């Protein structure tokens, strides 16, 4: 995950592309929004931003844990490979010892 923070939610700007009266339409829209929904939407935006921040922090923690686990897994893989090499060596040594014992018993 990228270490950037999650973007914050923002209120809608209510643009208007109507020539000449566009700024007036925008002003009316903003007034109606302020009159009917601004406080409820503002509260929801604040709440969602807090949730996003908590989730972002949790994701960063999980990323750190995964990096540590990946490092531990690589170390374990190397250890297993070394043990397998030692095991093959010991198996060969055991075969030689058993062959030598068999030769002594046959003699």
Secondary structure as UniProt FT lines:
FT   TURN            19..21
FT   HELIX           22..36
FT   HELIX           38..106
//
